[in-house]
Amino acid sequence: MKFNRNGDIRVDVLINELTPLRAKLADKSASLLTLAGLGYTLYDTARTAGADWIMWLAAFAVPLAFYPLTKWSMRQQFKRQQRVRFTKEQFQMGSWPFAKRFDRQLDHSFTLPPHDKREDEKESIQMEVLRGRQRGKLVQPEKYYGKSFHLVFEHLGERFDITEIYGEREAKRALDRLKSIDQVIDSITGSGSGTPLSPENEWFVIAGDLPPNKEE
């Protein structure tokens, strides 16, 4: 939380999460790297004179054992960053020169609807599973959009997407963070109905009332 030269509050937030498309690309990249590693270890073992069954077992097992770590690492690398900024008067999405600014004094909220492509993916997976059964294969495609959400800023009833987030826990964490910051700024500046941070913030001054006492 920062204050500019005029004493106005400013909070910059960096949302660093996977989108469903980036999660899918990260997993495919991890699979390709694992296959490449497996191919290398098998090739290297084949060139080793006197390779026994333990070496061949290791050649298979080591790349596969490292797959979960490779997958996690690739997902970290593929995360997308989205910046937002809060001030007393404005909420800003993105960075210059593509930033969008909205008046925070007007009616607004943060929501988390399911991803728009969730149903399309569901139908696609059902068809893929059906084709697999017809070929006598067990197919279990990974759900990406089915586990994803839109982080949305609603302003005067209009929807503005901040970012897409893969993972319910990650999406709710981002939503709670933005809501909390929004409420705290309202509480500090008295510009909204956020949770009071001190007794004097609980006063609602009307005509003829004395302002709340403040300690010197």
HUKA-V953107 format. One record per backbone hydrogen bond with DSSP energy under -0.5 kcal/mol. NH is the residue of the N-H (numbers start at 1). CO is the residue of the C=O. E is the energy in kcal/mol with one decimal. If there is no record, write none. Layout:
BEGIN
nh=NH co=CO e=E
nh=NH co=CO e=E
END
This chain:
BEGIN
nh=2 co=10 e=-3.2
nh=4 co=8 e=-2.2
nh=7 co=4 e=-2.0
nh=10 co=2 e=-2.9
nh=11 co=86 e=-2.6
nh=13 co=84 e=-2.9
nh=15 co=13 e=-0.6
nh=15 co=82 e=-3.0
nh=16 co=14 e=-0.7
nh=17 co=15 e=-0.6
nh=17 co=80 e=-1.7
nh=23 co=19 e=-2.4
nh=24 co=20 e=-2.0
nh=25 co=21 e=-2.4
nh=26 co=22 e=-2.4
nh=27 co=23 e=-2.2
nh=28 co=24 e=-2.1
nh=29 co=25 e=-2.3
nh=30 co=26 e=-2.3
nh=31 co=27 e=-2.1
nh=32 co=28 e=-2.4
nh=33 co=29 e=-2.5
nh=34 co=30 e=-2.1
nh=35 co=31 e=-2.4
nh=36 co=32 e=-2.5
nh=37 co=33 e=-2.5
nh=38 co=34 e=-2.6
nh=39 co=35 e=-2.7
nh=40 co=36 e=-2.1
nh=41 co=37 e=-2.5
nh=42 co=38 e=-2.2
nh=43 co=39 e=-2.2
nh=44 co=40 e=-3.0
nh=45 co=41 e=-2.1
nh=46 co=42 e=-2.4
nh=47 co=43 e=-1.4
nh=48 co=45 e=-1.0
nh=49 co=47 e=-0.6
nh=51 co=48 e=-1.3
nh=56 co=52 e=-1.9
nh=57 co=53 e=-2.4
nh=58 co=54 e=-2.3
nh=59 co=55 e=-2.2
nh=60 co=56 e=-1.6
nh=61 co=57 e=-3.0
nh=62 co=58 e=-2.5
nh=64 co=60 e=-1.0
nh=65 co=61 e=-2.9
nh=66 co=62 e=-1.6
nh=67 co=64 e=-1.1
nh=70 co=66 e=-2.5
nh=71 co=67 e=-3.0
nh=72 co=68 e=-2.3
nh=73 co=69 e=-2.5
nh=74 co=70 e=-2.4
nh=75 co=71 e=-2.1
nh=76 co=72 e=-1.8
nh=77 co=73 e=-1.8
nh=78 co=74 e=-1.7
nh=79 co=76 e=-0.9
nh=80 co=17 e=-2.6
nh=82 co=15 e=-2.2
nh=84 co=13 e=-2.4
nh=85 co=92 e=-2.3
nh=86 co=11 e=-2.9
nh=87 co=90 e=-2.6
nh=88 co=9 e=-0.7
nh=91 co=102 e=-2.1
nh=92 co=85 e=-2.9
nh=93 co=100 e=-2.6
nh=94 co=83 e=-2.8
nh=98 co=95 e=-1.9
nh=100 co=93 e=-2.5
nh=102 co=91 e=-2.2
nh=104 co=89 e=-2.8
nh=104 co=102 e=-0.7
nh=105 co=89 e=-0.7
nh=106 co=103 e=-1.1
nh=109 co=154 e=-2.0
nh=111 co=152 e=-2.1
nh=115 co=148 e=-1.9
nh=118 co=115 e=-1.6
nh=121 co=117 e=-2.3
nh=122 co=118 e=-2.1
nh=123 co=119 e=-2.3
nh=124 co=120 e=-2.1
nh=125 co=121 e=-2.7
nh=126 co=122 e=-2.1
nh=127 co=123 e=-2.0
nh=128 co=124 e=-2.1
nh=129 co=125 e=-2.7
nh=130 co=126 e=-2.1
nh=131 co=127 e=-2.4
nh=132 co=128 e=-1.8
nh=133 co=129 e=-2.1
nh=134 co=130 e=-1.9
nh=135 co=131 e=-1.1
nh=136 co=133 e=-1.2
nh=137 co=132 e=-3.6
nh=139 co=137 e=-0.8
nh=144 co=142 e=-0.6
nh=147 co=144 e=-0.8
nh=148 co=145 e=-1.5
nh=149 co=165 e=-2.2
nh=150 co=113 e=-2.6
nh=151 co=149 e=-0.5
nh=151 co=163 e=-2.9
nh=152 co=111 e=-2.4
nh=152 co=150 e=-0.8
nh=153 co=160 e=-3.1
nh=154 co=109 e=-2.9
nh=154 co=152 e=-0.6
nh=155 co=153 e=-0.5
nh=155 co=158 e=-2.5
nh=156 co=107 e=-2.4
nh=158 co=155 e=-1.7
nh=160 co=153 e=-1.5
nh=162 co=151 e=-3.2
nh=163 co=151 e=-1.2
nh=165 co=149 e=-2.7
nh=166 co=18 e=-3.1
nh=167 co=147 e=-2.7
nh=167 co=165 e=-0.5
nh=171 co=167 e=-2.2
nh=172 co=168 e=-2.6
nh=173 co=169 e=-1.9
nh=174 co=170 e=-2.0
nh=175 co=171 e=-2.3
nh=176 co=172 e=-2.8
nh=177 co=173 e=-1.8
nh=178 co=174 e=-2.1
nh=179 co=175 e=-2.5
nh=180 co=176 e=-2.4
nh=181 co=177 e=-2.2
nh=182 co=178 e=-2.3
nh=183 co=179 e=-2.2
nh=184 co=180 e=-2.6
nh=185 co=181 e=-2.5
nh=186 co=182 e=-1.7
nh=187 co=183 e=-2.1
nh=188 co=184 e=-2.6
nh=189 co=185 e=-2.6
nh=190 co=186 e=-1.5
nh=191 co=186 e=-0.8
nh=192 co=186 e=-0.9
nh=201 co=198 e=-1.6
nh=202 co=199 e=-1.8
nh=203 co=200 e=-1.1
nh=205 co=203 e=-0.5
nh=209 co=206 e=-2.3
END
